[in-house]
Amino acid sequence: MGQYYYTVATLPMLSFESENMPTTEEFLDLCARRMSRRDYDLLSRARLLPDPQDMSRNPLLRTWYEREVGLRNELARQRAAQLNRDEHSYVRTTPDGDDLSGTLGVPEVAREALTQETPLKAEMVLLRYRWATLDELEVGHHFDVERLMVYYLKLQILWRKRQFNREDGENVFERTYNTVRQAVSSS
């Protein structure tokens, strides 16, 4: 695994409130020109949503994926409890039966997200938790491929966050509401 001093040094700093940042495509293009093929392949597979087929051998990505699966399992468990449903059909476990939700703070974050008054506020709670997780995973990685993976995952969070806007949300609500209203009136 190489060291990417120049690449890391030229990237703009990111915070959860960042508005100006490269697109994920621009970032990957930059990295493709400056990284070894092996490191780039590893970097480009980093995703917010874990691929069950790609539980990476890279320790940072594996930890990220495990924590994300654990968070999703805890959300599923708490939603199932609220709906009086069996959680086992929603929770994904490892071959040894671990649901990966044992990370400190996960039940509290899930509970906080599920008690928010709007889906957007719940999503922001989850995105902030993911950001904090990446901050934790970044410790000790300064100019290596893992630092670039964290940066890439943070970019994905910021672009996801940017997708949420009031106008689009109201349009989706109106379409959904009208569809439900028409279904009820026709039955």
Stockholm file with secondary structure:
# STOCKHOLM 1.0

chainA/1-187         MGQYYYTVATLPMLSFESENMPTTEEFLDLCARRMSRRDYDLLSRARLLPDPQDMSRNPLLRTWYEREVGLRNELARQRAAQLNRDEHSYVRTTPDGDDLSGTLGVPEVAREALTQETPLKAEMVLLRYRWATLDELEVGHHFDVERLMVYYLKLQILWRKRQFNREDGENVFERTYNTVRQAVSSS
#=GR chainA/1-187 SS CCBCHHHHHHSCCCCTTCCCCCCHHHHHHHHHHHSCHHHHHHHHTCCSSCCTTCCCSSHHHHHHHHHHHHHHHHHHHHHHHHTTCCGGGTCCCCTTSCCSCCSTTHHHHHHHHHTCSSHHHHHHHHHHHHHHHHHHHHTTCSSBHHHHHHHHHHHHHHHHHHHCCHHHHHHHHHHHHHHHHHHHHHC
#=GC SS_cons         CCBCHHHHHHSCCCCTTCCCCCCHHHHHHHHHHHSCHHHHHHHHTCCSSCCTTCCCSSHHHHHHHHHHHHHHHHHHHHHHHHTTCCGGGTCCCCTTSCCSCCSTTHHHHHHHHHTCSSHHHHHHHHHHHHHHHHHHHHTTCSSBHHHHHHHHHHHHHHHHHHHCCHHHHHHHHHHHHHHHHHHHHHC
//
